[in-house]
Amino acid sequence: MKKTTQSIDVSKITLREMERTLIADDVDASFVEACRTDSRKAAQQLVRRYERKQAERARVAALYKYEDAAAAEGFMYVAGVDEAGRGPLAGPVSVAAVILPRDLYLPKLNDSKKISPKIREELFEEIQAKAIAIGSALIDAKTIDRINIYQATINGMYESIFSLSPRPQKVLIDAVKLDRLSIPSESIIKGDAESASIAAASIVAKVTRDRLMDAYDRQYPEYGFARHKGYGTAEHLAALKKYGPCPIHRLSFEPIHSMYPIEIAD
């Protein structure tokens, strides 16, 4: 039960005591209101910090709306699926599927493209530690050249979903549809910014791929893969002109295909 603090004159308590109280998850609303009237500058800073924390909690809670709706239908294990790396000229496409506990609070959880590499790494480790299940798939450049990037992404999504244990009861997918999936599913436009589990999958897919591209950078240092992750930057295109494609380049992608028209093996 929350302790009622309405009668407390917060100006009489120390800032350290105020901070400890505001950090707690069950702060009485009357205590917060009293803190707002405190004339101390540091007290107002503590209140603003508390309000930012509450706003972030509300934002993340809203990301579970699709998972909550699925739970209301009786689906307890809901997987989010997303990919990273459809557009680069080199490296694999990375796909991940993640089942999160419905009450898991992951501060700063969002579409992987909207958060910094440092935050992505931190969230990646937390997801790895706290997710119910994670499935991953990497589809290499040769396969992408052979079957096209769209089909490679679809195949990776099926692979990542089928590798989950426990098996998901419903699947939320960023943008695309998986017509051959026997599990109930829902395609969500910009799902990585709308669904907690899709956002988590986007982070797992992105960090997994970025780490692999960093490893490729050590293997093929002339291309600068650690900096651009295989995307068609000016630096990357200049290296392609100078050195030609390496084994992880997607030969079917432009401008590589026009620069080096090599027949793709079936």
Residue frames as qw, qx, qy, qz and C-alpha x, y, z in Angstrom:
[[0.000, 0.888, 0.460, 0.000, 0.00, 0.00, 0.00],
 [0.373, 0.558, -0.043, 0.740, 1.23, 3.48, -0.81],
 [0.380, -0.442, -0.465, 0.667, 2.16, 5.63, 2.15],
 [0.083, 0.893, 0.356, 0.264, 0.14, 8.86, 2.24],
 [0.548, -0.149, -0.132, 0.812, 2.47, 11.83, 2.53],
 [0.073, 0.778, 0.398, 0.481, -0.01, 14.65, 2.01],
 [0.422, -0.896, -0.139, 0.004, 0.68, 16.23, 5.42],
 [0.743, -0.256, 0.085, 0.613, 4.46, 16.28, 4.98],
 [0.126, 0.960, -0.105, -0.228, 6.12, 19.63, 4.45],
 [0.908, 0.261, 0.056, 0.324, 8.67, 18.53, 1.83],
 [0.236, 0.850, -0.248, 0.400, 10.76, 21.64, 2.40],
 [0.543, -0.688, 0.417, -0.242, 11.74, 20.08, 5.72],
 [0.943, -0.066, 0.298, 0.133, 13.16, 16.89, 4.18],
 [0.312, -0.567, 0.518, 0.560, 16.59, 16.62, 2.61],
 [0.544, 0.556, -0.364, -0.512, 17.07, 16.52, -1.15],
 [0.136, 0.291, -0.945, -0.069, 18.61, 13.08, -0.78],
 [0.324, 0.219, 0.830, -0.398, 15.47, 11.82, 0.96],
 [0.547, 0.560, 0.103, -0.613, 13.32, 13.42, -1.74],
 [0.377, 0.507, -0.676, -0.379, 15.39, 11.74, -4.46],
 [0.060, -0.099, 0.987, -0.111, 15.11, 8.33, -2.79],
 [0.441, 0.385, 0.627, -0.513, 11.33, 8.69, -2.58],
 [0.531, 0.625, -0.103, -0.563, 10.92, 9.85, -6.18],
 [0.166, 0.415, -0.853, -0.268, 13.03, 6.96, -7.46],
 [0.357, 0.084, 0.890, -0.271, 10.53, 4.44, -6.03],
 [0.078, -0.189, -0.783, -0.588, 7.86, 2.95, -8.29],
 [0.271, -0.627, -0.727, -0.073, 4.96, 3.57, -5.86],
 [0.166, 0.000, -0.224, 0.960, 5.31, 7.28, -5.11],
 [0.073, 0.671, 0.667, -0.316, 2.18, 8.81, -3.62],
 [0.294, 0.659, 0.388, 0.573, 0.70, 11.45, -5.93],
 [0.283, -0.942, -0.170, -0.066, 0.33, 13.91, -3.05],
 [0.655, -0.514, 0.194, 0.518, 4.06, 13.69, -2.37],
 [0.506, 0.262, 0.424, 0.704, 4.85, 14.59, -5.99],
 [0.006, 0.848, 0.359, 0.390, 2.43, 17.52, -5.83],
 [0.499, -0.843, -0.034, 0.199, 4.08, 18.74, -2.65],
 [0.665, -0.217, 0.305, 0.646, 7.51, 18.47, -4.28],
 [0.365, 0.588, 0.414, 0.591, 6.30, 20.68, -7.12],
 [0.188, -0.940, -0.174, -0.226, 5.71, 23.48, -4.63],
 [0.723, -0.488, 0.020, 0.489, 9.21, 23.20, -3.11],
 [0.195, 0.970, -0.074, -0.127, 11.14, 26.39, -3.85],
 [0.503, -0.556, 0.558, 0.356, 14.53, 24.69, -3.94],
 [0.462, 0.615, -0.446, -0.458, 16.01, 24.58, -7.46],
 [0.063, 0.296, -0.952, -0.051, 17.40, 21.08, -6.92],
 [0.435, 0.231, 0.764, -0.416, 13.96, 19.91, -5.81],
 [0.599, 0.603, 0.048, -0.525, 12.45, 21.10, -9.08],
 [0.308, 0.534, -0.739, -0.272, 15.18, 19.27, -10.98],
 [0.183, -0.068, 0.963, -0.184, 14.27, 16.07, -9.11],
 [0.547, 0.442, 0.494, -0.511, 10.60, 16.56, -9.98],
 [0.532, 0.636, -0.308, -0.466, 11.41, 17.06, -13.67],
 [0.118, 0.380, -0.913, -0.093, 13.56, 13.93, -13.63],
 [0.366, 0.158, 0.846, -0.354, 10.68, 12.01, -12.04],
 [0.582, 0.568, 0.211, -0.543, 8.24, 13.31, -14.67],
 [0.399, 0.575, -0.614, -0.364, 10.58, 12.30, -17.51],
 [0.074, -0.179, 0.977, -0.089, 10.85, 8.84, -16.01],
 [0.472, 0.347, 0.674, -0.450, 7.06, 8.52, -15.76],
 [0.546, 0.634, -0.123, -0.533, 6.61, 9.76, -19.33],
 [0.247, 0.462, -0.822, -0.226, 9.12, 7.18, -20.55],
 [0.265, 0.040, 0.929, -0.255, 7.30, 4.44, -18.65],
 [0.555, 0.516, 0.389, -0.524, 4.04, 5.48, -20.28],
 [0.444, 0.627, -0.448, -0.458, 5.65, 5.58, -23.74],
 [0.102, 0.297, -0.947, -0.074, 7.09, 2.08, -23.37],
 [0.396, 0.209, 0.793, -0.413, 3.84, 0.74, -21.89],
 [0.583, 0.572, 0.072, -0.573, 2.02, 2.00, -25.01],
 [0.288, 0.501, -0.740, -0.344, 4.36, -0.10, -27.15],
 [0.142, -0.024, 0.981, -0.132, 2.71, -3.21, -25.70],
 [0.570, 0.242, 0.181, -0.764, -0.71, -2.40, -27.14],
 [0.690, 0.282, -0.532, -0.402, -0.51, -5.09, -29.83],
 [0.319, 0.150, -0.901, 0.253, 0.89, -7.64, -27.37],
 [0.274, 0.082, 0.624, -0.727, -1.86, -6.75, -24.86],
 [0.675, 0.252, -0.102, -0.686, -4.53, -7.12, -27.55],
 [0.597, 0.241, -0.751, -0.150, -3.12, -10.53, -28.48],
 [0.080, 0.069, -0.862, 0.496, -3.13, -11.57, -24.82],
 [0.494, 0.147, 0.337, -0.788, -6.78, -10.55, -24.60],
 [0.755, 0.267, -0.371, -0.470, -7.41, -13.03, -27.44],
 [0.943, -0.263, 0.180, -0.092, -5.69, -15.74, -25.43],
 [0.793, 0.449, -0.213, 0.351, -2.24, -15.58, -27.04],
 [0.592, -0.785, 0.062, 0.172, 0.37, -15.43, -24.27],
 [0.605, -0.316, 0.418, 0.600, 3.54, -16.00, -26.32],
 [0.461, 0.864, 0.189, -0.069, 3.65, -13.20, -28.89],
 [0.675, -0.161, 0.289, 0.659, 6.73, -12.84, -31.10],
 [0.251, 0.901, -0.032, -0.353, 7.87, -9.70, -32.86],
 [0.787, 0.117, 0.399, 0.455, 9.86, -10.07, -36.08],
 [0.219, 0.946, -0.078, -0.227, 12.06, -7.56, -37.90],
 [0.854, 0.243, 0.109, 0.447, 15.12, -7.33, -40.13],
 [0.162, -0.880, 0.202, 0.399, 18.20, -5.19, -40.58],
 [0.318, -0.457, 0.647, 0.522, 20.33, -4.76, -43.68],
 [0.660, 0.531, 0.531, 0.005, 18.02, -4.98, -46.68],
 [0.359, 0.928, 0.041, -0.093, 19.59, -1.96, -48.36],
 [0.343, -0.729, 0.488, 0.335, 23.39, -2.34, -48.05],
 [0.629, 0.612, -0.425, -0.222, 25.66, -3.35, -50.92],
 [0.451, 0.349, -0.794, 0.210, 27.53, -5.87, -48.76],
 [0.150, -0.170, 0.790, -0.570, 26.97, -8.32, -45.97],
 [0.099, -0.322, -0.938, -0.078, 23.98, -10.41, -44.94],
 [0.443, -0.490, -0.150, -0.735, 20.42, -9.44, -44.14],
 [0.129, 0.058, -0.836, 0.529, 19.86, -10.05, -40.45],
 [0.558, -0.414, -0.392, -0.603, 16.49, -11.17, -39.09],
 [0.077, 0.096, -0.810, 0.573, 15.35, -11.66, -35.50],
 [0.557, -0.494, -0.492, -0.451, 12.23, -12.85, -33.69],
 [0.123, 0.200, -0.651, 0.722, 11.72, -12.00, -30.01],
 [0.525, -0.597, -0.561, -0.231, 9.16, -12.99, -27.39],
 [0.075, 0.397, -0.438, 0.803, 9.16, -10.56, -24.45],
 [0.179, -0.427, -0.787, 0.408, 7.53, -10.92, -21.03],
 [0.003, 0.753, 0.483, 0.448, 4.45, -8.65, -21.15],
 [0.405, -0.896, -0.165, 0.073, 5.44, -6.82, -17.96],
 [0.722, -0.119, 0.069, 0.679, 9.04, -6.16, -19.01],
 [0.063, 0.983, 0.068, -0.160, 10.03, -2.50, -18.85],
 [0.727, 0.063, 0.207, 0.652, 12.90, -1.65, -21.17],
 [0.033, -0.857, -0.080, 0.508, 13.70, 2.08, -20.88],
 [0.065, 0.641, -0.439, -0.626, 14.46, 3.74, -24.25],
 [0.495, 0.171, 0.827, 0.204, 13.08, 0.78, -26.20],
 [0.422, 0.704, 0.022, -0.570, 12.32, 1.96, -29.73],
 [0.813, 0.579, 0.020, 0.058, 12.91, 1.33, -33.42],
 [0.794, -0.269, 0.130, 0.530, 16.64, 0.52, -33.65],
 [0.462, 0.498, 0.222, 0.700, 17.13, 3.30, -36.22],
 [0.182, -0.860, -0.152, -0.452, 15.93, 5.92, -33.70],
 [0.667, -0.735, 0.113, 0.055, 18.43, 5.17, -30.92],
 [0.105, 0.828, -0.549, -0.038, 22.19, 5.54, -30.67],
 [0.707, 0.274, -0.650, 0.054, 24.63, 2.62, -31.10],
 [0.061, 0.283, -0.741, 0.606, 25.44, 2.80, -27.37],
 [0.601, -0.035, 0.373, -0.706, 21.77, 2.51, -26.35],
 [0.835, 0.228, -0.355, -0.352, 21.24, -0.27, -28.92],
 [0.489, 0.302, -0.776, 0.261, 24.10, -2.26, -27.38],
 [0.194, -0.172, 0.669, -0.696, 22.73, -1.76, -23.87],
 [0.739, 0.094, 0.144, -0.651, 19.22, -2.81, -24.92],
 [0.718, 0.310, -0.598, -0.173, 20.60, -5.77, -26.87],
 [0.256, 0.227, -0.845, 0.412, 22.25, -7.13, -23.71],
 [0.400, -0.017, 0.538, -0.742, 19.11, -6.55, -21.64],
 [0.790, 0.208, -0.165, -0.553, 16.91, -8.25, -24.24],
 [0.587, 0.298, -0.752, 0.029, 19.30, -11.20, -24.38],
 [0.071, 0.151, -0.808, 0.565, 19.09, -11.52, -20.60],
 [0.341, 0.153, 0.555, -0.743, 15.35, -11.01, -20.12],
 [0.588, 0.184, -0.393, -0.683, 13.49, -12.17, -23.26],
 [0.850, -0.054, 0.425, -0.306, 11.46, -15.37, -23.08],
 [0.798, 0.138, 0.497, 0.313, 12.92, -16.45, -26.44],
 [0.149, 0.778, -0.305, -0.528, 15.05, -15.09, -29.26],
 [0.812, 0.242, 0.474, 0.239, 15.46, -16.50, -32.76],
 [0.018, 0.776, -0.308, -0.550, 17.92, -15.18, -35.33],
 [0.810, 0.344, 0.410, 0.240, 18.81, -15.76, -38.96],
 [0.083, -0.698, 0.363, 0.612, 21.52, -14.41, -41.26],
 [0.785, 0.503, 0.355, 0.064, 21.05, -14.72, -45.03],
 [0.507, -0.425, 0.334, 0.672, 24.36, -14.22, -46.81],
 [0.207, 0.619, -0.245, -0.717, 25.14, -12.15, -49.90],
 [0.033, 0.157, -0.880, -0.447, 25.37, -15.14, -52.24],
 [0.108, 0.445, 0.883, -0.103, 21.88, -16.29, -51.26],
 [0.174, 0.706, 0.242, -0.642, 20.56, -12.74, -51.63],
 [0.129, 0.467, -0.552, -0.679, 22.02, -12.61, -55.15],
 [0.002, -0.034, -0.963, -0.268, 20.47, -15.95, -56.00],
 [0.053, -0.533, -0.844, -0.005, 16.91, -15.46, -54.70],
 [0.003, -0.664, -0.171, -0.728, 16.65, -11.61, -54.32],
 [0.081, 0.226, -0.552, 0.798, 16.63, -9.54, -51.14],
 [0.616, -0.230, 0.038, -0.752, 12.86, -9.69, -50.57],
 [0.903, -0.069, -0.379, -0.190, 12.75, -13.49, -50.65],
 [0.538, 0.211, -0.620, 0.531, 15.91, -13.70, -48.56],
 [0.201, -0.286, 0.397, -0.848, 14.25, -11.52, -45.91],
 [0.800, -0.161, -0.113, -0.567, 11.08, -13.63, -45.96],
 [0.834, 0.070, -0.537, 0.103, 13.10, -16.84, -45.61],
 [0.294, 0.262, -0.587, 0.707, 15.02, -15.33, -42.71],
 [0.474, -0.292, 0.216, -0.803, 11.77, -14.40, -40.97],
 [0.907, -0.109, -0.276, -0.300, 10.44, -17.94, -41.22],
 [0.701, 0.185, -0.576, 0.378, 13.77, -19.32, -39.99],
 [0.048, 0.311, -0.507, 0.802, 13.92, -17.00, -36.98],
 [0.668, -0.252, 0.065, -0.697, 10.29, -17.71, -36.02],
 [0.925, -0.024, -0.343, -0.161, 10.68, -21.48, -36.29],
 [0.559, 0.265, -0.605, 0.502, 13.81, -21.40, -34.13],
 [0.314, -0.496, 0.303, -0.751, 11.89, -19.93, -31.17],
 [0.604, -0.269, -0.747, 0.069, 11.30, -22.03, -28.09],
 [0.456, 0.361, 0.782, -0.225, 8.65, -21.85, -26.76],
 [0.231, 0.360, 0.663, 0.615, 6.73, -21.68, -30.00],
 [0.149, 0.110, 0.130, -0.974, 4.91, -18.36, -30.43],
 [0.284, 0.488, 0.804, -0.187, 1.12, -18.37, -30.46],
 [0.364, 0.889, 0.278, -0.020, 0.94, -15.18, -32.51],
 [0.614, -0.058, 0.201, 0.761, 3.48, -13.28, -34.60],
 [0.129, 0.936, 0.144, -0.295, 3.74, -9.51, -35.14],
 [0.708, 0.142, 0.340, 0.602, 5.73, -8.62, -38.24],
 [0.067, -0.644, 0.064, 0.760, 7.18, -5.30, -39.36],
 [0.306, 0.526, -0.304, -0.732, 5.49, -4.37, -42.66],
 [0.342, 0.232, -0.798, -0.439, 5.65, -7.64, -44.61],
 [0.843, -0.096, 0.152, -0.507, 3.19, -10.55, -44.66],
 [0.079, -0.326, 0.941, 0.053, 4.13, -14.20, -44.17],
 [0.706, 0.074, -0.224, -0.668, 1.44, -16.01, -46.13],
 [0.726, 0.088, -0.679, -0.064, 2.73, -19.52, -45.41],
 [0.009, 0.271, -0.716, 0.643, 2.86, -19.06, -41.65],
 [0.458, -0.378, -0.783, -0.183, 0.45, -21.43, -39.86],
 [0.294, -0.408, -0.553, 0.664, 0.58, -19.33, -36.67],
 [0.078, 0.913, 0.399, 0.027, -1.81, -16.35, -36.44],
 [0.516, -0.107, 0.070, 0.847, 0.08, -13.23, -37.52],
 [0.118, 0.932, 0.309, -0.149, -0.34, -9.52, -38.04],
 [0.569, 0.282, 0.132, 0.761, 1.63, -7.21, -40.33],
 [0.209, -0.875, -0.281, 0.334, 2.15, -3.75, -38.81],
 [0.469, 0.728, 0.034, 0.499, 3.36, -0.78, -40.84],
 [0.098, 0.670, -0.416, 0.607, 6.32, 0.82, -39.03],
 [0.832, -0.419, -0.345, -0.112, 5.90, -1.94, -36.48],
 [0.673, 0.031, -0.403, 0.619, 9.36, -1.34, -35.01],
 [0.018, 0.232, -0.241, 0.942, 8.02, 1.96, -33.63],
 [0.607, -0.298, -0.174, -0.716, 4.59, 0.56, -32.68],
 [0.929, -0.250, -0.230, -0.147, 5.24, -2.81, -31.01],
 [0.452, -0.748, 0.482, -0.067, 7.60, -3.60, -28.12],
 [0.834, -0.120, 0.518, 0.148, 8.46, -7.07, -29.41],
 [0.691, 0.644, 0.169, 0.282, 9.09, -5.85, -32.97],
 [0.012, 0.941, -0.280, 0.189, 11.26, -3.03, -31.60],
 [0.649, -0.544, 0.532, 0.026, 13.22, -5.60, -29.59],
 [0.853, 0.237, 0.409, 0.222, 13.62, -7.76, -32.72],
 [0.454, 0.862, -0.016, 0.227, 14.85, -4.74, -34.69],
 [0.255, -0.854, 0.443, -0.101, 17.53, -4.12, -32.05],
 [0.786, -0.252, 0.555, 0.103, 18.66, -7.75, -31.98],
 [0.773, 0.510, 0.301, 0.229, 18.82, -7.88, -35.79],
 [0.252, 0.937, -0.129, 0.205, 20.67, -4.56, -36.05],
 [0.393, -0.766, 0.506, -0.051, 23.27, -5.21, -33.34],
 [0.855, -0.046, 0.498, 0.136, 23.89, -8.75, -34.61],
 [0.690, 0.639, 0.195, 0.278, 24.52, -7.45, -38.12],
 [0.051, 0.955, -0.238, 0.170, 26.63, -4.47, -37.00],
 [0.607, -0.593, 0.528, 0.049, 28.89, -6.73, -34.97],
 [0.840, 0.189, 0.449, 0.238, 29.33, -9.03, -37.94],
 [0.486, 0.830, 0.060, 0.266, 30.17, -6.10, -40.22],
 [0.266, -0.879, 0.392, -0.055, 32.79, -4.99, -37.67],
 [0.764, -0.263, 0.564, 0.172, 34.32, -8.46, -37.96],
 [0.723, 0.542, 0.330, 0.273, 34.26, -8.22, -41.77],
 [0.112, 0.979, -0.150, 0.079, 36.02, -4.87, -41.45],
 [0.490, -0.648, 0.570, 0.120, 38.98, -6.68, -39.88],
 [0.759, 0.110, 0.602, 0.222, 38.91, -9.26, -42.68],
 [0.477, 0.560, 0.401, 0.545, 38.53, -6.73, -45.51],
 [0.306, -0.622, -0.249, 0.676, 39.88, -3.45, -44.03],
 [0.231, -0.014, 0.382, 0.895, 40.13, -1.63, -47.36],
 [0.107, -0.530, -0.659, -0.522, 36.33, -1.18, -47.60],
 [0.099, -0.230, 0.321, -0.914, 35.61, 0.54, -44.26],
 [0.472, -0.379, -0.734, -0.308, 32.78, -1.82, -43.28],
 [0.368, -0.383, -0.636, 0.560, 32.98, -0.83, -39.58],
 [0.001, -0.233, -0.097, 0.968, 32.05, 2.74, -40.50],
 [0.443, 0.139, -0.251, -0.849, 29.28, 2.29, -43.06],
 [0.586, 0.021, 0.736, -0.338, 28.15, -1.32, -42.39],
 [0.414, 0.172, 0.818, 0.361, 28.02, -2.05, -46.12],
 [0.319, 0.817, 0.401, -0.265, 25.77, 0.84, -47.18],
 [0.637, 0.500, 0.289, 0.512, 26.56, 2.70, -50.38],
 [0.235, -0.888, -0.022, 0.395, 28.43, 5.67, -48.95],
 [0.426, 0.863, -0.269, -0.033, 30.91, 7.70, -50.99],
 [0.269, -0.636, 0.723, -0.031, 33.75, 6.01, -49.11],
 [0.723, 0.024, 0.686, -0.071, 32.37, 2.56, -49.92],
 [0.713, 0.671, 0.192, -0.065, 31.78, 3.32, -53.60],
 [0.185, 0.864, -0.466, -0.035, 35.31, 4.72, -53.93],
 [0.441, -0.427, 0.789, -0.033, 36.71, 1.51, -52.42],
 [0.786, 0.322, 0.519, -0.099, 34.62, -0.59, -54.82],
 [0.560, 0.820, -0.103, -0.059, 36.03, 1.31, -57.79],
 [0.006, 0.780, -0.625, 0.047, 39.57, 0.86, -56.50],
 [0.280, -0.344, 0.887, -0.128, 39.47, -2.73, -55.25],
 [0.507, -0.038, -0.721, -0.471, 36.41, -4.31, -56.89],
 [0.763, -0.418, -0.037, -0.491, 33.90, -6.42, -54.93],
 [0.051, -0.384, 0.881, -0.272, 34.94, -8.82, -52.18],
 [0.226, -0.134, -0.958, -0.114, 33.23, -12.13, -51.27],
 [0.010, 0.479, 0.735, -0.480, 30.55, -10.46, -49.09],
 [0.194, 0.282, -0.139, -0.929, 29.39, -7.95, -51.71],
 [0.577, 0.461, 0.615, -0.278, 25.94, -8.35, -53.25],
 [0.283, -0.138, 0.608, 0.729, 26.74, -8.65, -56.94],
 [0.121, 0.575, 0.744, 0.318, 23.10, -8.25, -58.00],
 [0.135, -0.845, -0.347, 0.383, 22.85, -4.81, -56.36],
 [0.423, 0.725, 0.108, 0.533, 23.43, -1.55, -58.19],
 [0.485, 0.770, -0.297, -0.289, 25.84, 0.03, -58.84],
 [0.471, -0.435, 0.754, 0.147, 27.94, -3.14, -58.33],
 [0.727, 0.328, 0.602, 0.033, 26.07, -5.08, -61.00],
 [0.501, 0.863, 0.060, 0.006, 26.71, -2.36, -63.60],
 [0.098, -0.854, 0.507, 0.061, 30.31, -1.84, -62.50],
 [0.108, -0.362, 0.924, 0.064, 31.11, -5.57, -62.48],
 [0.780, 0.129, -0.098, -0.605, 28.49, -7.42, -64.56],
 [0.012, -0.276, 0.959, -0.055, 29.15, -10.93, -63.24],
 [0.634, -0.168, -0.572, -0.491, 26.66, -13.69, -63.98],
 [0.493, -0.368, 0.550, -0.566, 24.89, -14.84, -60.80],
 [0.231, 0.083, -0.964, -0.100, 24.91, -18.61, -60.33],
 [0.683, -0.339, -0.276, -0.585, 21.53, -20.27, -59.71]]
